[in-house]
């Protein structure tokens, strides 16, 4: 089986995983089929700016940085006043470092 690798450098702290051609095609097919039911939302500039900062200080995935940035804005930058629900350990660790109480 032929292996594909990313041509871009991964973010610091990220692992690189090789994928077979079949895995890439299957993933592309899932993305394509999801467009039928997906709703596209715009991301406010304030969320984007916070997400960029979060990516520079935590080993987060891009989508996770957007989620945490939106939570910070929703908490009026007072994360200790809110809880953050998350099952992803990397995101939970970043949320704790930002001041949230993380559940569960």
C-alpha positions as CSV (number, residue, x, y, z in Angstrom):
1,X,0.0,0.0,0.0
2,X,1.3,3.4,-0.9
3,X,1.7,5.8,2.0
4,X,1.1,9.6,1.9
5,X,2.6,12.1,4.3
6,X,1.8,15.7,5.0
7,X,3.8,18.1,2.9
8,X,3.4,20.9,5.6
9,X,5.2,20.9,8.9
10,X,2.8,19.9,11.7
11,X,2.2,22.4,14.5
12,X,4.6,22.1,17.5
13,X,3.5,19.2,19.7
14,X,1.5,17.5,16.9
15,X,2.2,14.0,15.7
16,X,2.5,13.2,12.0
17,X,0.5,10.2,10.9
18,X,1.0,8.5,7.6
19,X,-2.2,7.6,5.7
20,X,-2.8,5.1,2.9
21,X,-4.3,6.3,-0.3
22,X,-7.5,4.4,0.6
23,X,-7.7,6.2,4.0
24,X,-7.3,9.6,2.3
25,X,-10.0,8.8,-0.3
26,X,-12.3,7.6,2.5
27,X,-11.8,10.7,4.5
28,X,-12.4,12.9,1.5
29,X,-15.7,11.0,0.8
30,X,-16.8,11.6,4.4
31,X,-16.1,15.3,4.1
32,X,-17.9,15.5,0.8
33,X,-21.0,13.7,2.2
34,X,-21.0,15.9,5.3
35,X,-21.6,19.0,3.2
36,X,-25.2,17.8,2.5
37,X,-26.1,18.4,6.2
38,X,-23.5,20.9,7.3
39,X,-24.3,24.5,8.2
40,X,-21.4,26.9,7.6
41,X,-21.0,29.6,10.2
42,X,-18.7,32.6,10.1
43,X,-16.1,33.1,12.8
44,X,-15.9,36.6,14.3
45,X,-12.5,38.3,14.1
46,X,-12.3,38.4,17.9
47,X,-12.5,34.7,18.1
48,X,-9.9,34.3,15.3
49,X,-7.5,36.6,17.2
50,X,-7.8,34.7,20.4
51,X,-7.6,31.4,18.6
52,X,-4.3,32.4,17.1
53,X,-2.9,33.4,20.5
54,X,-4.1,30.0,21.9
55,X,-2.3,28.1,19.2
56,X,0.9,29.9,20.1
57,X,0.7,29.0,23.8
58,X,-1.0,25.6,23.8
59,X,-0.5,22.4,21.7
60,X,-4.1,22.6,20.3
61,X,-5.7,21.6,17.0
62,X,-7.1,24.6,15.0
63,X,-10.7,23.7,15.7
64,X,-10.0,23.3,19.4
65,X,-8.4,26.7,19.6
66,X,-11.5,28.2,18.0
67,X,-13.7,26.4,20.6
68,X,-11.6,27.6,23.5
69,X,-11.4,31.1,22.1
70,X,-15.2,31.3,21.7
71,X,-15.6,30.1,25.3
72,X,-13.2,32.8,26.5
73,X,-15.3,35.4,24.8
74,X,-18.5,33.9,26.2
75,X,-17.0,34.2,29.6
76,X,-16.1,37.8,29.1
77,X,-12.5,36.8,29.5
78,X,-13.2,35.7,33.1
79,X,-13.0,31.9,32.7
80,X,-13.0,31.3,36.4
81,X,-16.7,32.3,36.3
82,X,-17.6,29.4,33.9
83,X,-17.2,25.7,33.5
84,X,-15.8,24.2,30.3
85,X,-17.1,20.7,29.3
86,X,-14.5,18.7,27.4
87,X,-13.4,15.0,27.0
88,X,-10.3,15.8,24.9
89,X,-7.3,15.9,27.3
90,X,-5.2,18.4,25.3
91,X,-8.1,20.8,25.1
92,X,-9.0,20.3,28.7
93,X,-5.4,21.0,29.8
94,X,-5.4,24.3,27.8
95,X,-8.8,25.3,29.2
96,X,-7.5,24.7,32.7
97,X,-4.4,26.8,32.0
98,X,-6.7,29.5,30.7
99,X,-8.6,29.5,34.0
100,X,-11.7,27.4,33.3
101,X,-13.0,24.8,35.6
102,X,-13.1,21.7,33.4
103,X,-15.8,19.1,33.5
104,X,-16.3,16.2,33.8
